[in-house]
């Protein structure tokens, strides 16, 4: 395949799509231009879908993948943590429905004293995503960016909710949802951690994409271990041979690893790692941290070891052949569990995340005031089947945008509300599509005559208002009472008469 000349001026969508359809690689600047258009919402879903399908059909190149990831990061909410950190993540898509191996391994790695900044989301192809199982473990994820960064220092681990840190990804949501097939976006998550840790351990189910992702890490000069089981598992496990791409100092070295043969682990099948919903997987994690032996423990230790080898700072993980370094990493990980350090990390994380949002007078968690940083506030509409909406609200007398305690959208029709930012746009009518959900924006639209015109903002799409602060549409979370039941929804309040649509 040949490359489009990088010096060609003014790329166009017809030219870009024609090149991809003819199986021609696109230059980095041209692919970055296309991704910037997507992330800015300046291109139709039809063209987004065309790009995604054409890329998959041709096969992505390292240059294209790097340009896509770097541009996505340029549109992300970024933050830094002091000192080196590491991410452990899997692309998903292996259809094995295993327990949350990388999430458990992240807790174990943090137990060794290595700072972890985990980037993840809710379940897509599995029964329980990293965000789902962390919440089931009692960890609150709805924090400001500053607080998320602070948790890395206080606890040794923190979590970046992908849909919060990558708000511009909403512009690709319609095309991805309508296509219903894996696209390049399924592989960008591990490449776009907003903290950009110095090392990453990533499992990749797609054999073709694994070396390409290793190439992206190499182009950035970061360290990584990218791996894939011969059975398609996006974890390292004693289920058979695995391919490992080690990234160091800008170069990629491929290894073959048989964990049972090389490390003496007991041979298992993917069924031995089968998980279920978030509550089940959380209980598996608790038993692991309590020291329960078995295939889950051995697999988590191996994946934690992969992360420690990618990081290369603990004794024995930075020299020797890969097997020797993984063996040393496994010993460090096992000690973190057996000494109770990994369990202590979880305990500290639960306490620290809960302390961020103290109980309000009504028993709900009230957002902690943050004059310079916004706390997300989850406001739930009352329309049947709709999702939750995270909003930013400015009230009269505020010096800047501030948090709002969760309440129904109808309660926002108040005289002191003069600005409301919603990360959504409605092309037609009063509803917004967002990954499988529909959000009723009627109540939101009616606030538009106060201060900066919200009606226009919602109608045209809120992207950057008041310094680029955003709200986020998030998938529905099931509300639970202490007895585990979901409470009945209160009847919808009638709208006051005379409110224009």
Helices and strands as residue ranges (DSSP letters): H 13-21, H 28-39, H 45-58, H 62-74, E 86-90, H 101-111, E 116-120, H 130-136, H 145-155, E 157-161, H 162-165, G 167-172, H 173-179, G 184-187, G 189-191, E 199-203, H 207-220, E 223-229, E 241-248, E 251-258, H 259-263, G 270-273, H 278-289, H 295-311, H 322-338, H 341-355, E 377-380, E 388-395, G 409-412, E 417-421, E 431-434, E 437-440, H 442-445, H 454-460, E 472-474
